[in-house]
Amino acid sequence: MKKWTATALLACLVVSGCGNAEDQGASGAGKDGKKPVEITFTIFDDGLGVDKKLVDAYNQSQNEVKVTYKPVPNSEYKDRLTTWLAASDDSLDVIGLDIVWISEFAKAGWIQPLDPLMDDAFKTKATTGLLKGPSEAMNVNGAWYALPWNSTAGMLYYRKDILEKEGLRPPQTWDELYDQAKQLGQKYKMNGYVGQFKQHEAIVTNALEIMESYNGHFLDGSGKVVVNSPENLKALQMMLKLKDVMPAGVNTYVEKESQEAFLNGNAVFLRSWNSAWPLVEKEGSAVKGKVDVAPLPKGDNGKPASTLGGWNLGITKTSKHPKESFEFMKWLMDAKQQKVKAMEGGRLPTDVTLYQDQEIISQNPSFIPFYQVLINGVSRPKSANYGKVSETIQQELSLAFNNKKTPEQALADMQKKLEEIQK
């Protein structure tokens, strides 16, 4: 069997569709000479061009459907998308969805359930062949409203050169992380740990990981608010304890600031996403070749937890061509296309078979520990009012983190406010 690299496969798809030219048709018309159905694919522009190449490849691979690629600048994407959806713009078909938007968009009636479009074979693939955490996040009240296209999750970056020199393994618990960060930070005259603790979505993702690792939650499976719990109190106390081994200004840090501290060689441990890895290994990096990744630590009687991120595919409620849109989504979800996205776009696939793909692993060996992180993935609170939920969590966590409220008071106030939002 001929072996294809991701680049060669994509080039072949774009040029010829990797099929019989006679099957493609010379006129660009569909069956019986009919014009192809036209649909749009709207997603944020990541600047890499891989999504456009995939759209071009799909258009070349068949002549029944023509997809128009509509990228939007990342900073404007949600505002423009929600404006179009609220206006029932029927020119939208397939759209890219951040993982935290799905419940909100489903309740608003902006995206449609996909179950009627899924045959048994695809349902089996979706439930058994994809990463569990991202797949579960696609479900709202038992129905699929999106497909998980690529994923990411919080992970622990650590200075393997330092830990190996000291004969230490990566910390398994938050207490171990604190002890190692304090000991090594003092010895090597650097920060022990850096995360993201600005009043921003970042503090939600960081706190969620610690809370879930202590078996705490913001909401339970039914949407009931359960944040004011002994487990979450322990987690919040640990989060405050970690301030002792973090930079003084960490309450202003999001990803950029925390990564800079680590990349400059000024921290032993960093909590970040897989997107930091290319920066670590970039030519000229002060820590190139000195870093590895591991799952985040666990709390008392808990297990490691990593906040999920990633981009997903949905169909607008107003789409005139849901069947054709779903067929395009299925094609994007195929392992071949996810492999291209992984190798050329650096995205972590949701198809679990790709974490055993030797071509991917040889290009990026970190995919092996990345997979170990992703299987510990947890979703942020699934709420139709996620924007308000997140804002409330940010406010109360920040008050506690900045010593303006006790952890007990912050959790009690968060409980009351979230209960009002969830009514």
N, C-alpha and C positions, 0 to 999 in steps of 0.2 A: 504493500500500500504506500502511495506517495505521501511523504510527510510535508506538511505545510507550516511555515512560520506564520505568525500572526500578520506580519507585514505583507508577506507573499499572498496569503489568503485574502486579505482585504484588497490588495491590488487586483487580484484575479476577479474578485466579486465586482469591483467597480468597473473593470474593463469589459468583462464578458458575462458576468453573472455566474461563472463557473458551470454553465450549462450548455446545452446544444443551441447553437445560434438559430436554428430553424424553429426551436420551441419558443424562442423569445419573440419572434415576429419582427419583420423589417420595418413595419410602419409605425410602431409604437401603439397600435390599437390593441384592444383586448379581444376576447373571444368574439367571433362573428363580426369582426370589424368595428365593434363598439368602442367608444372612447373610454379610457380607463377612469375608474372612480377616483376623484381627487380628495385627499385628506391632508391635514396639516399636523406637524409635530412641533410643539412649542415647548421650549426648555431654556434654562439659563445658558448663557454662552461661557464655557469654561476656558476659552481661548486656545484649546488644543486642536480643534478641528476634527476630532474623531467622530463625533455625532453626525456631522455633515457627511463624512466619508461613508458611514454606515447607511445613512439615508440614500446616498447615491448608489451604494451597492444593492440595496433593496429594490430601488427603482430599475436597476439593470437586470435583476434576477427574475423579474416577472413583468407582465404587461397588463395586468388587471387593475392595479392600483398605482396611482402616482402620489407620492408623499412630498409635500413641500415643507422644508425645514425652516422654522421660524425661531431663531435664537434671540434672546433678550439679555441685555447686560445684567449680570448677577445682582448688582445693587438695586436694580429697578424691578426685578422679576416678580416678586410677590405682589407689589403694589399694582403693577400693570395687569398681572394675571387676575387678581381679585376684582379689579375694575371691569375687565372683560367678562368675567363669569357672572358678576352681579348684574350686568347689563344683558345677560342671556345671549352673548355673542355666539352665533351658530357657525362662525368660521373656524372655531377651535374644535379639534378632535382629540388627538393624543396629547397629553400634557405631562411634563415632569413635575413630580410632587416631592417636597421635603417630607421626611417621615412624620414630622409633627403636625402636618397640615391635614392628614387624611380624615381623622374623625371630624374636624371642623368643616371641611369641604363636603363630607358626606351628609352631615346634618343640615348644611345650608342648601343641599340639593344641587350642588354644582358638579358632582361626579356621579356616575351611575354604577350600580352593583354589576360585577362581572360574572357572577355565577351563571346567569342564563347563556353566556357566551362560551363557557368552559365545558369541554367534553370530559368524560371520565378519565381519559388518559392524561389530559393536562392537569386535572384536579389532583391526580395521584402524584404527578411530577411536582406540582406546587406544594403539596403537603409533605412529601418525603424526600424530594431531591434538592430542596432549597434550604438555606439557613433558617433554622427554626424561629429565632427572635425576629428578624425582619419580616418573615412570613406572617407571624402572629400580629405584627403591627399593621398589616394590611386589612385586617378584619374589623368590621364595625358591626356590632350586634349580630355576629354570626355570618355576615356576608363579606365577600371579597370586594373591596372598592379600589384596589390598586395591586400592581405586581411589583415585587422588590427587585429592582434592576441591579443596583450595586449598593454596597454597605460600607460602614466604617464603625468604629467603636473606640472608646477611650482605652488607652493602654499605658503601661509603665515603661518608659525609656530609662535605661540605667547605664552608668559607666562600668562596662564589663572589665575594663582594664584595672580599675580601682578595686572592684569587688574580688576579682581573681587574685590580685596582689595581696589582699587581706584575707583570702581564704573564705570568702562569704558567698552564699547563694543569694539570688534575688529574694527580697522579703516576701514571705508568704502571708503575713498578717499586717494590719496597720500598726500594731505595736512594734513589730520587727522593723517596719519601714521607719518609724519614728526613731528607734534606737540607732539604726544604721545611719540614718540621715544626720543625726546629732553627732555621732562618733566620727563619721567620715568627713562631714562638713567642717568640724573643728580641726581635724588632723590635716586636711588638704586645703584649708582656708578658702572654702567656697560654700555656697548655699547647699543645704541638705536636700531640699525638695522644692519644686515649683509646680504650681497648677494655675488655674484660672479662677479668680475669686472677685472679679469686678461685679457690681450690680448690673447684670447682663445675663443672657441665656447661659453664659459660661458657668456661672456659679450654680445654676440648676443642674447642669450635667455633672459637675464635680461632686456636688452634694448627693445627687441621686445614687452615684456609684458607691459612696460610703454608706449611705442609708440602706440600700439594697443588700450590701455585703454584711450588714448586721441583721438582716431579715426585716428591715423596715420598709415602709411604702408611703407614698403620698396618697394614692387612691387604691382601693382594692379592686378586684376584678369586675365588680358591679358598678364601679364609679363612686362608691361611698368614700368619704374622706376619713382617712385613718392615720393622719400624719402625727398626731399627738400621742406618741407611744413610747414605752420604755426603750424599745430598740432604736428609734430615731433619736432619742435623747442621748444614748451612748454614742451614736454616730456623729451627732452634732458636737458633742464634747470632744470627740477625737479630731474633728475638723478644726476646732479651735486650738487644740493642743499642737497640731501640725504647724500653726503659725510660728512656733518657737524655732522651727528649722527652715522657714521660708523667708524670702526677702521682705524688708519692711514695707515696701510698696505693693505687695502682692494683691492687695484689695483693689488695685487699678489694672490688674493683669487680665488680658484675654490671651488668645493663642499667640499672637505676634510677640508680646512682651515675654511670655514664659519661654517660648522657643528661643528667643534671642539669648536669654540668660543661660540656657543649657548649651546652645550651639557655640557660645563664646567660651565654653569650658568653665562656667561659673556655677554649676550645680551637679550634684551626684545623681539625682532622680528628677524625672519630668513626667507629668501626666499630660498626654496629648493624643492626637489622632494619627492614623497611618500617614496622613499628608505631611507629617514632619520628617518621615524617613528619608525622602530624597534630599532634604536640606542637611540632614546628618551626614549623608554619604557624598554630598556635593564636593567637587574638587576645591581644595582650599579651606574646607571646614576644619575648625580646631579640634573636632571630635571624630573625624572620619576614621573608621576602623576601630574605634574605642567604645562603641555603643551596641547594646542589644536591647530587645524588647521582651516583655513578659506580661502575663495578665496582672491586673491590679490586685492588691492584697485583699484578704477577706477580714471580716470582723468576727466578733465572738459568736461561735456556733453558726456561722454563716458560710458563704461561699463567694468567690470573686464575682464582681458584677461590673459590666462596662456599658455605659450609655450608648445606645445605638444612634447613628446618623445614617445618611445615605439618601440616594435618589431613587424614585419609584415612578411607575407609569400608570396613568389613569385615563379614563375616557370621559369627556364632558357630557353632562346631561343633555346638552343641546346638539350634540353631534348628529349629523344626518346619516352618518355611515358607521355605526358602532361595530358591525360585523367586520368590515374591512379594517377598521382601526384596531380591533382586537387581533386580527391576523398579523398585522404589522408588529404589534406588541409581542406576540408569541415569537416572531422571528427575532426581535431584539433580545428576547429572553433566552434564546438558544445558546448552548455552550460555545458555539463557534463565535458568535457575536460578543458574548461576554468575555471571551478570551482576548479578542481584539481590544475591547475596552480596557481590560486589565493590563495588557502588554504595551499598548500605545497611549492609554489614558491614565494608567496608574490606579484605576479604580478596583476595589475589592469586589469580586463577583459574589453573587448569591448562590450560584450553582456549586454545590459542594464538591462535585467531581473535579473541579478546576484546581482545588487545593492539593491535588495529587498529580497535576499536570507537570511533567518534568521540564517542559520548555519554559513554562512560567517560573517554576522554582529555580531553574538554572539562571534565568535573567534576574530574579529577585528572590533569593533564599529566605527573605524575611516573611514571605507568604506563609511559611510553616508556623511561626509563632503568631502571625496575624490571625490565622484560623483558630488557634487556641483562645485568643481573645474574643473573637466573634461568637464562639459557642457559649460565652458567658454574657451575651448581649441582653440588655433590658431596655424596654421602651420608656420614654418619658410619659407622664400621665396622659392616658387616652381620654381626652375631653373635647367636646364640641366647642368649648370656650377656652381652648388652650392658651390663647394670648393673655387672657385675664388671669388664668391659673398661674402661668409662668411669671407674670408681673408680680403677683402676690407673693409667690415663693421667693423671687429675687429680693423683694423688699424686706421680708422677714429674715431671710438668711443673712442679708447684708447687715441688718441691725444687730444680729447676734455676732456676726464675724467681726464687726467693728466695736464690739463691747458696749453697744447702746441699749441692748436688751439681754437678759439672761437667756440661755438656751431654752429653759423651761417656759419663759414668757413668750419667746418667739414662736415656739411650737404651738402653744395654746392659742395665740392670736392667729397664727396661720390656719389652724383648724377651723376657727370661727369664720374667717374670711372665705376660705375655700368652700365651706358648707353653704354660704350665701351664694357663691358663684354657681355651685353645682345644683341648686334648687331647680 
